[in-house]
Each structure stands twice: as structure tokens, then as C-alpha cells.
Amino acid sequence: MRELRTCLPLVIGLLAAPTALAAPVTPPVHPLAVPTAVAGTSVDGTFEGDDTSEGERADGDAVESAPAVLIHAGRVIVRPGKELEGVDVLIEGGRIAAVGVGLEVPEGARVIEGAVVCAGFIDPWSTLGIDGASLSDRGAGPATRTVDGFDPYAEKAWREAALAAGVTVARIQAGAGSRIGGLGAMVRNDRNASLDSILLSDACVAAQVEGGDVFERLDSVEKIVQSIEKGDRYRRSQIDYESDLAEWEEAIAKAEKELEDDFKKAKKDRKKEMDEAREKGKEFKEKRYKEDSRPRAPRFDADSQVLARVASGELPIVIEAHRVAEMRLLLELMAKQPRTRWILAGASDGHLIAEELDDAGVTVLVVPERRGLGGRFGAKELQLAGQLQSAGVDVMIGTAGDSEVRDLPLLAAMAVGHGLDREAALAAITTRPARAFDLADRAGTVEVGKNADLVVLTGDPLASSSRVQFVVLGGEVVVERE
Amino acid sequence: MNHRTSRQAGIGSRLFTGIAFAAVATAPFAQADKLVIEAGRIIQNSGTEIENGVIVVEDGRIVAIGPAAEVEKPWDAPVVGGPELVAFPGFIEAHSNRGMDRPNENIDVAPFLDVRDSIDPINLYFEDCLRWGVTTINVQQGNDTVVAAKGRIVHPTGMTVEEMTVRPNYGLKLSAAPKRGNSRATQAQALRGAFGDLQRYLEDVVADARQGGDLARREALYQGRDMEGEKAKGRAMGGSTWKVDGLELIPRGAIDEQQEPLLELVEGRYDAFVWCGSPRDVHLAIDIATQNGFLDRTTLVLDSSCWKAADVIAAAGLDVILQGSQMDTETDPVTGEETETFVPGVFAEKGITFALSSENASSNSLWFQAARAVAHGLDRAAALDAVTTTPAAILGLGDQVGSLEVGKLADILLLSGDPLSSQSWVEHAFIEGNHVYDRSKDVRNKYIFEGQQPLGAGSASPQGVESVGVVEESNDDEDAEEK
């Protein structure tokens, strides 16, 4: 049995046990045998926008034509908490085709030697490429789309810097100047960005608790939740309309058939039955036709349409709140919206109610350098991530325009220095943002079938002494530093 | 003190002469049935020239053109010109938002308005057009908009807008660049919203009509009548990319006239001019035009930095009008290094059809734009095309204007030298055979260059008018000096 097992192919896919690696190296396997089938199964991003569609960009995330790349890695961090020693990562068609020991080098493939390979970092909140006006626009509403404010021609230098630091994907968010600021998007951090860099044009909706004093801010919380409720009502009214319409159409068809039959009969026996049928028809008309008009569709409301998607849980909503009172109110009100997926952002005073946040099961997006609103919330956020995590709350770490995107791994490393455990810190900038913003099937881990967005470093990804050697984006080696 | 007083009086009087001159210059001259124009050199178009040529004009059109020896001149036609002059087709402004009382509207989406109501026939701009040889102008609302008013193609002569008009109800202006008060994101939202609103409006109209139709049918059923022969009458309508099911049931007259111009755009009956202030806007413009089915009738009006989206424009196969400066300057945010790009050069290289426009503030007219492009290395023929045949083609007037050929309108300039030389003057301009400009009678020019006081100058003028005159005049002085 043991012998048989060692002879088995050691291609480590999504579910392969890490223990298998302890076994001695076996004859190489044809690397294409398993993975190609898996690679094709990667789910394309869903986009169900209304009439305002800029089109699905999901197909642009893999460079199909890029040549194959094989990385001989000292260590592969498959995902936080799961690491493999001495394995190879094969990249084909822009996706990870195989992770395994002693993979055969396909013809024409480029071979790279690297110490540590991990998934490209994901910034759960960035402002890269969005013009200032779109960021601060007070006229933005839920239906405003960040992708419309995204300028792929702008900020190339900053994008390059972020890419060189290993940040491969970011959630961009416009509309920070209004209470509910519109649809955020997930974009790939291409050096020469184009609209094809957009992985998910409708990734989430963002809201912020506004106001100076506590009453204003509590009021703002209520208004945010009321908007979601209004979206929910809008969704219900549409469902109602559809069922009413079906019912009405059926009833009318039946009634018309009845009338028609009556008249067919009447034609046969005109004198006698005509009056009878007419009487019946008249009755029917008075009863049904005059008042029985076709149900009308609910009045179109672009904002409610988007919030309906939030209310139904199709899109997550990121709500920025800082103080204890407003967070408690949010927890209370959002508990009545069980279908809504929400993420708490900022949460400056979150450590004071860490237990409550844990009980609610909410994910918190910590912005370590946010000193917004005149610095009133202090800069405790380096400890905050650790404090929340030890209470059991899942945290993400983002830049939100307050730090450079290229500093994202550094922020995570600093959070480790202030009490966040290492695995959680890595998860905070890889798997958690991917899961929160519906990219878990494409990004965040080094697994077969995922987009080949990888960072190759000289050491641990969260050590400041580690240097990025290579960055692979969509299967292409875009950063090289020997 | 004395000096100042006299200067004020002078300025005041110049305003008067301005008005007086405009009246003279824009009045249609008595229609000459026949006209013979002689020139030492006729530049028919960027490719063909005639030495010692003659152009015969009849009823506003060119009926014969060729070397003096070969063309028979009608004995009864007046002769203008001379061997020292160069004949050239009138320049064509493919897109302008000047000549109007006000170039912009406060309303974001206003396709039901018409620049007709804003064009001012005595606006000094039109007088300047004659002086610089621009004979056809596409007047469109200003760029600070979402969906703007209907435009109009005009000649710079005429006492009324109707007299000036070449083509009414021509083109709708859209802007992909943020209107004041909008950000890029909300501008896009507003632009998409305009078409979304139109679609929902039409769906509502259809739903109402169907409801009425349903009731009528049921009533007929009740009365024992057949509905045959009573089918609703109407015109088939609908966009080329999206269609509202059942719209053919709606008679055209039932469509709200506020919505109709946008519907016509979607149906492909209107040309669209889409302003793009940055390369990102080009993507939005193409996206909107593609989604709503008017891409093949779209012309992009571009600011300088839009050259970066040249590949996208080439792929979409669009024509462009360059409204920004011909040189685009960029500063590298890291090194501070400045790079300059010659914008028309990029479009020429990518094979994109482009027209030059005189809109940018640094210079005045089309001859200068073309000359400048040549100075930066653009081929002379390409530069001449970009201010004559190309704009004519963009405006759908390719068979009417843009070159001197038999059958085309007699929009002809007689210049004192090469059209691209800064030493040349427009000596005479003809529009549809009418002699509309004669430099020897250009009062304003005379005053500026010869100090000759026009008739009526020096008389007292009201105070209020003077202050207006200062603004108007100071602009015009600069313009004239540059030329």
C-alpha cells in the first residue's frame, strides 16, 4: 500500500494532502494530465448589471497566449496556514496549471528559481486610478459605478510601484463623499492598465457613516440601513409585479376565451342567445374589464435596483463606521437584514466591542493609516487588527487612499508586529479580500485553476527584509528583479 | 488725461463700426447669376493645382474650372481676381461652439433644444470667419454638457439664422468628459441614464398603447365585432442595437418631442459629436455609442491628451476632430521630465481620419492650424485636407464643399499668396457665388493697419456701450494681429 502510494502521481491539486509531500520524489508525472481539466472550470465573474452595463470584463483576467512558466520554489504558501516545501508551480494559459513535486518542464516554458511563492496581494480598498472628483463627488449614489471613474491612463507610476510590491488585485471604490457611494470594482493591477483589467465591475457597494456629532452619525447609520430596506422593498415589489402580471394574463386569457365561445354560440342561435351572451359579457366587462387593468411595473429606480442586490445578498456592502455607538446601532439594525452580506470598515473603536463584533460574525476592514475626520479617531489601528483577531473577528487590511497601495504588505507586517498573528495577517491581504469580494474562485491562493497572480520573494512575504524577485500577473512575468 | 479721453471715444466708435461693418459684411450681395474668377494659381484641392486658371460660377455653383486658355468665359459675366491671386476652397470648421449668444445650457440632457435659438448672426465671430476664409461652420453647443442641443451647419453670412443655414437640425452634441459639477463617474451615470430613461419612456408608451389596444379589443369582442382592419397604424421605429418591443404600434406624433431627438439618434438618423477631454472619455464615448447603436454616425471631438486612446479609436473606425492644442505636454510624476507629443502626427500615423479645428485658445483660424501642423512635420497635403475635404466629408457635405470642382458650391477664397503662409491675406471670399468679403472694404482691418477712421467714427456714443466695446474690441485686436 505504501509502495503503491509513493508511485502515485504527486500532482498537488486543490484537495491534495500536504502529507504526501513527505514522500520521496517519484518519477515525474505528465503535468498536463490532471490540471488542464481543472483549469477550464474556473468560474467566470458574474455581472448582472442593469442597462448600464459596461460589459463583462471577466474574460480579460487571463493572458491565454502567455508562454508557460515553471517556478522552482523553495517554499509555496498555498494559502495562509498551508505551506509546501520544494515544489514547483506550473503556469499555463494565464492560470495555475499544476502545483507539485518535480513537474516536467513543458516545451518552451520559462523556468524561474524562487525562494518563496505566495499568492499576489489583494488590497480590499484602494483608490488607485480613480480621479479625485469621482472620489469626493457628493452627487454619487448607489448606482454610480466606480469603473466609470477608473482611468487606466492615470497613475501609472503608482500602479507600477504597487505591482513591484506584489499587490496584484485591488478593490477600487469611488464616491467616498456621499453616504452611499456606489458600486466598487475589482481590478487587476496591470502596468499598462486598460478596461480589460477590470475583473469584476460590480463587486460591492460602499457606504460611510457621516456627520460630526454622535446624533448625526447615528442618524446616518439609520439612513444607510433604511436605504437597504428600501432596496429590499423594491426587490419585493418587482417579484410581486411579476406574479401579479402572470396571474392577470391568465385571468384575462380565460375570460376572453369564455367570451369568444359565447359569441360563437350566439352566432348559431342569434336571436335567443345573443341577448344572454351580451348580458353576460356586459356583466363581465363591468366587473372585470373596466377596473381590471394590467398591473404596472414598479417605477424604475436605479439606486434601489442596486440596493436590492445588496438586500438580497448578491453584492456585499462595505460600511465605514468608527465609534462604539454607531457600530452597536449598525450591529443591531443589520441583524434584521440576515440576507445582506456586510463588511465593517474603519472600526477605529472596534477593540472596545470586539466580542460583539465576533458574535455578529462580521468581517472588519481595518485601515491602519486612516486618521480621517480630523484625526478624531486616533491611530490605534496597528494594534486594532490584532485585538480584533484575538477576539475571533476576521480582519482585512486595506490602504483606502491613506497609504500607498505598494505599502499594503508592509501594513500587514506592521500589524503582525502589533499583535496580529502571521497567518491572519497574510489572510488579511489575500484570501479574505478574495472571499469577501467574490473572487475566491480566481484569486487569493496558489491552487490549480486560479489566476496566475503570484509573488516570488527571497523570504517570508511579511518580513521587511524580503525582496520581491518576480511578480506574475495573469500568467505573465511582469516584474523581475535579479 | 486728454489722451485717455480720446482713446475711450475711439473704442466706443469702433464698436459702432463693428456693428456697421458686420451689417455690410454679412448682407447677401446681389446674386450674380454668373461670375468669372481669375487667379494666377488655383489650388483645387490638396493634390491638384492649376496655373493661370479660371473658375466660372453660375447660380452659386462651379460650372467650369481650368487653365485660362481652355475655359470659355461667358461674355456677360463680371470678372474678379487677377494673376497675383491664389484661389482656394473655403476652409471648413468641422465643429465650433462659437457664434452663439451662449455656448452652454444649464440643463444636463437637452436634446430638444436647438442652437438655432442661440446663434447670433451679427456675432463678430462670423465676421472673423470671413476675414480668415472660413466659409462653412458646424455650430454645436458647448462641451460643458451631458446631452446637448441640436446643432446646425451655417455659412458666416446672412442677416438671419435661416439665411445663414446650410443644414438645420444637424448633429447632437454629447460629452463624455465631466460637465462642471460632475465627476467622471457621475457624468457616465448621467449619460447612460439619459438613454436608459429614453428606453423606459418608450416602454411605458408602448405599455399604455397596448393597454388601450387590449381594452378596445375586448370591447369589440363584447360587441360582437371583429378587430380585423382596425389594426393600429403607425411607423416602424426602433434603434439598431436595442429595440423596444411593440414600438411600431406608436404613431410618431405620440412620442414626446423632448425625447424625440435622442430617439432619432438611437435610430441612426442623427450624427453625434462626442466631446472627450481625456483618453478615458474616449472609452466611455465608444461604449455609449456602441450600446445605443450610433457608433457609425459618431465623430469624436478630442482634447490633446486623447491621442493616447488612438488605438481604441482606430479599432472603432471613428473620425475625429482635434479641438485641443496640437502639442500635448506630459510631466512624469516621478522624474518631472516633460514629454511633448505632436497630436495630429499620432492620428496621421494610425491612419485615423482627422479634421483640425480652430477652437483652442492659442491660435485663431484654420489656416494657422494647418500651417502649424505642417511646421511640426505633418505632410502638407494631409494638413490641407484636414481643414477642407476631411471636415466636409465628416459633415456629409463632401460633394458640396471642400474643393474647387465642377458641380460644387462656389465657396471660393482669393488669397494674396499661399493659403498656409502667414504673409497671405484673404483678399476676396465667395460663398455660393456671392462676393461676401473684400479686404479693400474691410473697415476694421483698415482702421487697425492704416489708422483710417471709418465713416461715422468720432461721434459721441453712450457710456454704457463703451464698456461693452472694450471687451469685444480687445479680443478682436489680438485676433487680427495674429493673422
HADDOCK unambig.tbl for C-alpha pairs under 7 A between the chains (distance, minus, plus):
assign (segid A and resid 51 and name CA) (segid B and resid 196 and name CA) 6.46 0.50 0.50
assign (segid A and resid 52 and name CA) (segid B and resid 192 and name CA) 6.04 0.50 0.50
assign (segid A and resid 133 and name CA) (segid B and resid 183 and name CA) 4.90 0.50 0.50
assign (segid A and resid 134 and name CA) (segid B and resid 183 and name CA) 4.72 0.50 0.50
assign (segid A and resid 134 and name CA) (segid B and resid 184 and name CA) 5.81 0.50 0.50
assign (segid A and resid 134 and name CA) (segid B and resid 185 and name CA) 5.57 0.50 0.50
assign (segid A and resid 137 and name CA) (segid B and resid 183 and name CA) 6.17 0.50 0.50
assign (segid A and resid 140 and name CA) (segid B and resid 186 and name CA) 6.24 0.50 0.50
assign (segid A and resid 144 and name CA) (segid B and resid 185 and name CA) 6.29 0.50 0.50
assign (segid A and resid 144 and name CA) (segid B and resid 186 and name CA) 6.17 0.50 0.50
assign (segid A and resid 144 and name CA) (segid B and resid 189 and name CA) 6.06 0.50 0.50
assign (segid A and resid 145 and name CA) (segid B and resid 185 and name CA) 6.13 0.50 0.50
assign (segid A and resid 146 and name CA) (segid B and resid 185 and name CA) 6.29 0.50 0.50
assign (segid A and resid 148 and name CA) (segid B and resid 184 and name CA) 6.47 0.50 0.50
assign (segid A and resid 148 and name CA) (segid B and resid 185 and name CA) 4.69 0.50 0.50
assign (segid A and resid 148 and name CA) (segid B and resid 188 and name CA) 6.10 0.50 0.50
assign (segid A and resid 149 and name CA) (segid B and resid 184 and name CA) 4.96 0.50 0.50
assign (segid A and resid 149 and name CA) (segid B and resid 185 and name CA) 4.21 0.50 0.50
assign (segid A and resid 151 and name CA) (segid B and resid 280 and name CA) 5.62 0.50 0.50
assign (segid A and resid 153 and name CA) (segid B and resid 280 and name CA) 6.88 0.50 0.50
assign (segid A and resid 263 and name CA) (segid B and resid 224 and name CA) 6.76 0.50 0.50
assign (segid A and resid 278 and name CA) (segid B and resid 222 and name CA) 6.91 0.50 0.50
assign (segid A and resid 281 and name CA) (segid B and resid 222 and name CA) 5.79 0.50 0.50
